[in-house]
Amino acid sequence: MTTKKRYSLIATVGGSMMIVAILALILAGVLNFLRFDETYMRLVAQRLEVTAQAVGRAVALGLDLGLPIESQDNLPGTLRQHLAADPDLRNVTVHGCDGRTVIAVERGAAAPEPWRKHLGEASWFAVEADGMSVGLGIVGPLGICGAGVSITRSAEAYLDAVNAVRHRFLWGGMAAAGAAGFAIAVAAWVFGRRRRALGAVDDDFARLLDGKAGELPASLSAEDATEGWERELVAAYLAARPAIAAGPREGGAS
C-alpha cells in the first residue's frame, strides 16, 4: 500500500509538472507569435507609408504650383513606377477630399476603396480580408485638404508569412513539450526508484503486517544504506522490528 501511495504521489507531481510546462510553452508561444504578428504588421505599414509619402510629395508639389490633381499629368507615370517597384501592391490611388477616385493604377482585379472610411484623417492604416492599406491626407497651399493618397497591398504575402511562422511555432512547441515530458519522466523515474535499503524495509514491514514474520532478511542491514538518514531509519526499524513482529500484547488497550 505504501508503494502504491508513493508512486501515486510521483504520478501526481509529475503530471502537474507536465501540465505546468505545457501551459508555459503555450503561453510563451502565443505571446511570441502575437509579438511577431504586431512587428511584421508594423513593418508592412512603415513600408507602405514610405511609398505613400513619396507619392504625396509629388501631389503636394503640383498643388503648390497651383495645379489641381486632375491636371497633374505626371502623376499616372509616378503611380505606375511605385506599383511596378513592389509586386505585392494592388493599387496606388490619388483621390479627392470628397472620396472620389481621381487617378488610380491597379494590378489585377479592381481594388477596394478603403479611404472612404478615413476621409479627413491625416494618416491611417487598415487591415481587411482583401488587403492592407495605408493612406495620407495632402494639405494644399491654403492649409486645407487638397487630396489624399491610398495604397493597398495584397494580404497574401502577409498571410503566407504568418502561417509559416505559426506552423514553425506549433512544431517547435510540440518538440519542446516532448522534450519537457521526457525530462519530467526521467526525473520521476530517478526520484521514484526505491532505494535498496528502504525497499527491503518496506517489503519486510509488509510481511509483518500480513502476519508472515520470519527470519530477518539478509538484505536488510543498515550498512546497505548509502545516506546517513537512511542508515538511521533502517537502524530504528531493526530496533523496533521485534516488537512489531510480536504484535499487540494481550490485555492491551482495545
Disulfide bonds with the S-S distance in Angstrom:
Cys97-Cys145 1.99
